[in-house]
Amino acid sequence: MSETIETSTAHISLLEGNIVKMKFKAEIEASIENIKQNHEVAKKITNGKKHFVILDVRGFATGSEKARSFCASKSPMQYRIAVAALVNSLAERLRCMAYIQHNKPIVPTCVFSTEQEAIDWLKGFSKNEEN
């Protein structure tokens, strides 16, 4: 794993397989400015290349409506291949599922309980990218 860069809302690192992991800090509310900062860090550590994302939102409070809309828009998604969200609780899972259904992200987005499940799912997309 590469170095971890800390922003006001997350710890961001590049994992093997071109996977950016964003571990959100507990009990915060992310603004659109916070989310844009996180996307800029992801772009930096991948040298602007398309990448996979694991959003570790376990314990994370929420993002503003503008932040959620931005996350699903073309601006950050042009750099993403697929997004896997990690959750601990039913409330977190429901919040993520509501985001997916309401905001309709333009890249495949799914919710998982373990990091290994998320990585395995993302690796399926990696194989498709190679073909």
C-alpha positions, 0 to 999 in steps of 0.5 A: 500500500502506498502512503496515506493522504489525510484530508479533512474528511478521509484517509486516502491511499492507493491499494494494489490493483489500482484501487483507491481506498477512501476511509471516511472519518467517523461521525462527520458531515461532508460538504461538496468542498470536502468531497471535491478535495477527496476526488482531487487526492484520488486523481493525484495518487493515480496520476489522473488514470481511471481507477477503482474506488473503495469507499469505507463509510463505516461510522461515517455520518453523511454527506450533504445533498450537493456532495451526494449529487457531485459524487454521482456526476460525470466530473469525478466519475470520468476517473472511476471504473467502479465503486464499492462501499463498505458498511457495518450496519443496516442504517449505513447499507440503507443510506448507501442504497438510497444514494445509489437509487436516488443519485444513480451514479454513472459507474457500477456502484455496490455495497459490501460488508467486508473489504475482501468482498469489495476487492473481489467484486472490483477485480471482476471489473479489472478483468473486463478492462483488460479484455 
